[in-house]
């Protein structure tokens, strides 16, 4: 699960269950109308109670018409919408008032179905606005008190206690079943949101620990860079002396000078990376083809003895760009170095554009990563497949994650590993002109 998915799920804990979508409200209202219709038909045609048909029909038609208009509006919108707390309050006021009128014409508070007036109150307690459940609960209580004193009794039930008991049992069964279904739905949804919230907190805590470790490594790296300046200067003097004396082969001298120059350029850029310029909080956009040229040129300087096979087709990538920084360059170089260390004779670099993402693939023919290392790869537990400290893998994974990407490891046929680095593209194509 990606961190963005977990955070989105965590927001559902505080926002999703605290608001009601229009589609769910319409569906619940249709269920209520169907339930009342079935009960009325059962009591009328099976038990032969003489219900006040006209007022019940008028109220039922009003509910059907009201819900139909909202259903048509939902279809016209072509998307579901979240209702505000005030909108939910207004809708539930209409529902509970219509239901109370139905109870008024069928024994009032003595009707066991009157207990269903509590269910809308349960919905209001899940809203963010604190006054809504209190006001709605008070209104529902007033309606219930009125039903206790004013109602149209079912005379047939009063004349026949046995049938009255039968009607009471039916109402209690329907009330219990419907209330049970609603409570299971609400509590299950709340429990799921709580579990997702716990997962979001756990992953956020893990990311925080990982970032703290990277910050600590950064402080140590700054100190090490300062200390490395002196031995590098000494090596530069020694190489210059050997060059002037002719004690080593000319090509070896040039290679040593080149490598020392690369080391100095890396160290000199540490301070610039540590203090970003004003307004440079986001990485600048860069063409995918320029990124590939940058990586290959840097590789030729660092490890000229290990060639990289270019699998990608530049013509297919020339119009796409992504956010790129020196941190990502360092991350990719770490991954390329790891591939070259285990498979110096067969390292390949591929690049494809997939929907809104660009995928860089680093391929080697090495032994692959052990299964026990995959579980901790890229976390705050440093792991290395070469006997090192694993700092390169940690920094690479952190840099790519900070830029909205991810790393996946895939096995290759006939042995080896394919590391797939996925990064988001910047929206919009670049004009070739």
C-alpha positions, 0 to 999 in steps of 0.5 A: 500500500502506498503512503498516499493511499494510506493517508487517503484512507486515514482521512476517511476516518475523520471525514468520510464517515463524518459525512453522508453521500447523496447516493447513500442517503437516497439508497437508505430512503428507498429501503425505508419506503420499501420496508414501510410499503411491505409492512402496510401491505402485509397488515392490510392484505394478510391480517386484514387491518383497516388502515387509514389508506388515504393519509398513508398513501399521500405521505408515501407518495410524497416520500417517493416523489421527493426521493425520485427528484433527488435521484434524478438530480444525482443522475444528472450530476453524473457523480456522487457528492458529499452532503454538508451537515446542514443538508443532511440535517434538512433531509433527515428532518423531512424523513423523520417528520413524514415517518412521525405522520405515518405513526400518527395514523397507525397507533402513534408511539404504541406502534413498535415501528416508532422506535425506527425514529432513533436511526436518523439520530444515529446518523446525525451523531456521525456528523462533524457539526456538534449542534446537529445531533442535539437539535435533531435529537430534541426535535425527534423527542418532541415528535415522540412525545406528541405521538404518545398523546395524539394518534389515530388508534387501530380500532381492530387491534383494540377490539382483538387483543390476540391480533394486537399482540400479533401486530406488536410482534411483527413491528418488533421483529421488523424494527429489530431486523432493520436496526440490526442491519443499519448498526452492522453497516455503520459499525463495520464501516467505522471499524474499517476506517479505524484500521486504515487509520492505524495503518496510516499512523504506523506507516507515517511513523515508519517514514518519520523514523526513516527520514530522521535516520537520513538526516543523521546520515546527512550530518555525518556525511557533511562532517566526513566531506569536510575531513575528506578534503585534506586527503584528497588534496594530498592525493592530488599533490602526489599524482601531480608529482608522479605525473611530472616524474613519469613513474606511472603510465600516462593513461593511469595518471589521467584516470587518477586525476579524473577520479580525484576531480570527480570526488572534489566536485561531489564534495564541493556540491554538498554545501550547495545541496545542504542550503537550498536557494529561496523558492527552490522547494520543488525540483525543477522540471527536466526532459527525460532525455536530458535526465538519461544523458546526465546519468550516462555522462556521469557514469562515463566519468565515474566508471568508464571501464563498465559500459552500460547497454542503452535499451531505451529509444530516445525518440519516444521520450523526447516530449516528456519531462519530470521533476529532477534533482541532484538527490535523484541523480545520486540515487540512480548512480547508487543503483547503477553502481550496485548493478555494476558491482555484481554484474560488471559485464552486463549492465543495461538501462531502459526507460519507458513512459507508462500513462502518467509515470516514467519507469527507469529499469536497471538490469544486471545478470548478478545473483539477485537479492536474497529474500531475507534482504528484500523485506528490509530493503529501503527501510530504516534497517540498513541492509546491503547485498555486498557486505557494506552498510547499506547506506546507498540503498537507504538514501536511494529509496528515500530520495525516490520516495520523496519525489513521489516514486517507488522502487520495485525489484523483479527477477530476470529470466536466466538470472539477474535483477531488474530494478524498476524506478517509477517517478511521476511525469509533469503533466503536459507534453513539451513542444518540440519546437 
